[in-house]
């Protein structure tokens, strides 16, 4: 019997040891109380979470006394401590239903009580601080921009609703939507990493000029928003918008790069007594859209009349994108007349868009839209390919010139695009001329000069279009060896009537002669203008006096009419506009 008893006791001791090991290795703190509310059993995790000294056993104590001794609650004032103890006691009414508490030391715990058969209860406690922190982080990320840590569109909308809930009578607020002008060029030329750093610096500048009560948010991309509370007058937001524009016009220095961007701002005045957060955001967006359409680097106050215009423009942008995608553009050609030979020396290719609802849309409208929306490179390649294909049907002595947008240089891929088109069509570079404006040369950040040099290696000629319209024109001739200078039609228009225009034309033609550069006068519409240009020995002309831009099929008629053998005098070849 003694041996059996010893075996039984040994087994019980082993079981107790295993039970204790299991208890002490639990993730949860566990405590068992009898029907009198006295602690019977607890594990080491219970002592650890409550901060109870392991050398001072709490066994036999009631819960309020245990909580009074625990170090975890030592920072709590009497009121907080009573509330925590009260919540523990109230667990009796929440059998198996967990509650969460935040303790004075910042930790979050989850408590669960389960009744036992003898009238006592079993409490489990688990530290859920990590889960709360992760949840808080997720909630923060859901409402903040990951790059700048500014509120995002979600939190901005919540703040607007909060303003409405806390509104005061006659209180007015304003929201500003702003978009960076020229940000895409920064990404394209310097890379997205520099672009991201620029956005961070923009956010810092915006935060530096707002009041503590105001809200600065990043809506995505290069769009930001500012909510101004308690504005004094309707003019205050517009003055502040101008301040924002001036602030962002100052150059940024990012990783050694000096970066210039601008900003367009849309403003909407908010009547806090009648607030629709979604409508407010739409109104500010419409005002921003109008500001960009009006030339950028400006601010516009929302007006209900903007709706129709903005809706129409946005639809036009969609149509434009589809037109580029499905190659729906046409190419027209205007002849360039060699005044010495009296023949057609070439044609200028001009893009035309025949819209299904609006008819023919001017390039002055759709080209800037293509530049703004990242479509110009694809459109430019399409026009170049069509022009080269069409020119293959002309005599070898007739060239084709194609206009380039400054934006086409931004990616640095233009020489490759041009080369690929020539190889695809089998068109000789010597019959192609590319025209750029003075404004393109003025912007040297895109590596335009080096790209033009690569293009000239293909045998392609390069002309400077609209010469004389600004940007220190003469310096551009020194920067790059152009093959042709095209005198802007604004000077040609006044020939015979304005002495200054005549002096400018005479100077440009003389300069071209001295430098061995071809001179072409644009916009010739009258016999008088032609006579002056012939007298000043301008090399070539183009304009409605000879022909308006025509379709490909009509170019052959023009070539046949002008390029007879032997040539006739230019005076009898003038075509009515």
VENLIN-V656794 format. One record per residue. OMEGA is omega in radians with two decimals (none if undefined). BURIAL is + if it has 9 or more other C-alpha atoms within 8 Angstrom, else -. Layout:
OMEGA BURIAL
OMEGA BURIAL
//
This chain:
-3.12 -
3.13 -
3.13 -
3.12 -
3.12 -
3.13 -
-3.14 -
3.12 -
3.11 -
3.13 -
3.11 -
3.12 -
3.13 -
3.12 -
3.11 -
3.13 -
3.11 -
3.13 -
3.14 -
3.12 +
3.12 -
-3.14 -
-3.05 +
3.13 +
3.09 -
3.08 -
-3.13 -
2.92 +
-3.06 +
3.10 +
-3.13 +
-3.13 +
3.14 +
-3.07 +
3.09 +
-3.14 -
3.14 +
-3.12 +
-3.14 +
-3.09 +
2.98 +
3.11 +
-3.08 +
3.13 +
3.06 +
-3.14 +
-3.11 +
-3.10 -
-3.11 +
3.14 +
-3.14 +
3.13 +
-3.10 -
-3.13 -
3.12 -
-3.04 -
3.09 -
-3.11 -
3.13 +
-3.14 -
3.05 +
-3.01 +
-3.14 +
3.14 -
3.11 -
-3.12 +
3.12 +
-3.11 -
-2.96 -
-3.12 +
-3.09 -
-3.12 +
-3.05 +
-3.13 -
-3.07 -
3.01 +
-3.04 -
-3.11 -
-3.14 -
-3.12 -
3.11 +
3.13 -
3.14 -
3.12 +
-3.14 +
3.12 -
3.08 -
-3.12 -
-3.11 -
3.10 -
3.13 +
-3.11 -
-3.07 -
-3.08 +
3.11 +
3.11 -
-3.07 -
2.99 +
3.11 -
3.08 -
2.96 +
-3.09 -
-3.09 +
3.13 +
3.08 -
-3.12 -
3.00 +
3.09 +
3.08 +
-3.09 +
3.08 +
3.13 +
3.11 +
3.11 +
3.09 +
-2.95 -
-3.04 -
3.11 -
3.10 -
3.11 +
-3.14 +
3.09 +
2.97 +
3.12 +
3.14 +
3.10 +
-3.11 +
-3.12 +
-3.14 +
3.13 -
3.12 -
3.13 +
3.11 -
3.12 -
3.11 -
3.14 -
3.11 -
3.13 -
3.12 -
-3.13 -
-3.13 +
-3.06 -
-3.13 +
3.08 +
-3.04 +
-3.08 -
-3.05 -
-3.05 +
3.02 -
2.99 +
3.08 +
-3.08 +
-3.13 +
-3.12 +
3.09 +
3.13 +
3.11 +
3.13 -
3.09 -
3.10 +
3.10 +
3.08 -
3.14 +
-3.12 +
-3.09 -
-3.03 -
3.01 +
-3.11 -
3.12 -
3.12 -
3.10 +
3.10 +
3.09 +
3.04 +
3.11 +
2.97 +
3.10 +
-3.10 +
-3.12 +
3.06 +
3.11 +
-3.12 +
-3.14 +
3.13 -
3.09 -
3.11 +
-3.07 +
-3.04 +
-3.06 +
3.10 +
-3.07 +
3.13 +
3.08 -
3.10 +
3.12 +
3.11 +
3.09 +
3.13 +
3.10 +
3.13 +
3.08 +
-3.13 +
3.13 +
3.12 -
-3.13 +
3.13 +
-3.08 -
-3.06 -
3.13 -
3.07 +
-3.12 -
-3.10 -
-3.09 -
-3.10 +
3.01 +
-3.10 +
2.98 +
-3.05 +
-3.09 +
-3.13 -
3.13 -
3.14 +
3.12 +
3.08 +
3.07 +
3.04 +
3.11 +
3.13 +
3.04 +
3.12 -
-3.06 +
-3.11 -
3.14 -
-3.14 -
-3.10 -
-3.14 +
-3.14 +
3.06 +
3.12 -
3.11 -
3.09 +
3.10 +
3.10 -
-3.14 +
3.13 +
3.14 -
-3.08 -
3.04 +
3.09 +
-3.07 -
3.06 +
3.02 +
-3.09 -
3.10 +
3.11 -
3.12 -
3.03 -
-2.99 -
3.09 +
3.00 +
3.05 +
3.13 +
2.97 +
-3.03 +
2.99 +
-3.05 +
3.00 +
3.08 +
-3.08 +
2.97 +
-3.01 +
3.14 +
3.13 +
-2.99 -
2.96 +
-3.01 -
-3.12 +
3.14 -
3.11 -
3.13 +
3.12 -
-3.13 -
3.14 +
3.12 +
3.11 +
3.12 +
3.08 +
3.14 +
3.13 +
3.12 +
3.13 +
3.13 +
-3.11 -
3.05 -
3.10 -
3.14 +
-3.11 +
3.12 +
3.11 +
3.07 +
-3.09 +
3.06 +
-3.13 -
-3.13 -
-3.14 -
-3.03 +
-3.05 +
-3.11 -
-3.12 -
3.11 +
3.14 -
-3.13 -
3.13 -
3.08 -
3.12 -
3.10 -
3.08 +
3.13 -
-3.14 -
3.11 +
3.11 +
3.14 -
3.08 +
-3.12 +
-3.07 -
3.04 -
-3.08 -
-3.14 +
3.09 +
3.09 -
3.05 +
-3.05 +
3.04 +
-3.06 +
3.02 +
-3.00 +
3.04 +
-3.05 +
-3.14 +
-3.11 -
-3.10 -
-3.09 +
3.02 +
3.14 +
-3.13 +
3.08 +
2.99 +
3.13 +
-3.09 +
-3.12 +
3.09 +
3.12 +
3.11 +
-3.09 +
-3.07 -
-3.11 -
-3.04 -
-3.11 -
-3.10 -
-3.14 -
-3.07 +
3.06 -
3.12 +
3.10 -
-3.01 -
3.12 +
3.08 +
3.11 -
3.09 +
3.14 +
-3.11 +
-3.00 -
3.06 -
-3.11 -
-2.96 +
-3.13 +
3.13 +
3.12 -
3.14 +
3.12 +
3.13 +
-3.12 +
3.13 +
-3.12 +
3.13 +
-3.11 +
3.13 +
3.10 +
-3.12 +
-3.09 +
3.10 +
-3.11 -
-3.12 -
3.02 -
-3.07 -
-3.12 -
-3.10 -
-3.10 +
3.05 +
3.09 +
-3.09 +
3.14 +
3.08 +
3.02 +
3.06 +
-3.11 +
3.14 -
3.14 +
-2.98 +
-3.07 +
-3.09 +
-3.07 +
-3.01 -
3.12 +
3.13 +
3.13 -
-3.13 +
-3.14 +
-3.14 +
3.13 -
3.14 +
-3.13 +
3.14 -
-3.09 -
-3.02 +
-3.07 -
-3.12 +
3.14 -
-3.12 +
3.14 +
-3.12 +
3.05 +
3.13 +
-3.08 +
3.05 +
-3.13 +
3.11 +
-3.12 +
3.12 -
3.13 +
-3.13 +
3.13 -
-3.07 -
-3.08 +
-3.05 -
-3.13 +
-3.06 +
-3.08 +
-3.14 +
3.12 -
3.09 +
3.10 +
3.09 -
-3.14 +
-3.13 +
3.10 +
3.11 -
-3.12 +
-3.10 +
3.06 +
-3.12 +
3.14 +
3.11 +
-3.04 +
3.07 +
-3.07 +
3.07 +
-3.07 -
3.09 -
3.04 -
3.08 -
-2.97 -
-3.04 +
-3.13 -
-3.11 -
3.10 +
3.11 +
-3.10 -
-3.06 -
-3.12 -
-3.13 -
3.10 +
-3.10 +
3.00 +
3.14 +
-3.11 +
-3.05 +
-3.07 +
3.12 +
3.08 -
-3.13 +
-3.07 +
-3.05 +
3.14 +
-3.10 +
-3.12 +
-3.05 -
-3.09 -
-3.13 -
3.12 -
3.12 +
-3.14 +
3.14 -
3.14 +
3.14 +
-3.13 +
-3.12 -
3.13 +
3.12 +
3.11 -
3.13 -
3.13 +
-3.11 +
-3.11 -
-3.13 -
-3.13 -
3.08 +
3.07 +
3.12 +
3.09 +
-3.13 +
2.99 +
3.11 +
-3.05 +
-3.09 +
3.09 -
-3.13 -
3.10 -
-3.13 +
-3.13 +
3.13 -
-3.11 +
3.08 +
3.14 +
-3.14 -
3.08 -
2.98 -
-3.01 +
-3.07 +
-3.10 +
2.96 +
-3.13 +
-3.06 +
3.07 +
-3.12 +
3.11 +
2.93 +
3.06 +
-3.04 +
3.10 +
-3.13 +
-3.09 +
-3.12 -
3.14 -
-3.13 +
3.11 +
-3.13 -
3.11 +
-3.14 +
-3.10 -
-3.07 -
-2.99 +
3.07 +
3.14 -
0.07 -
-3.14 -
3.05 +
3.11 -
-3.10 -
-3.07 -
-3.11 -
-3.14 -
-3.12 +
3.12 -
3.11 -
-3.13 -
none -
//
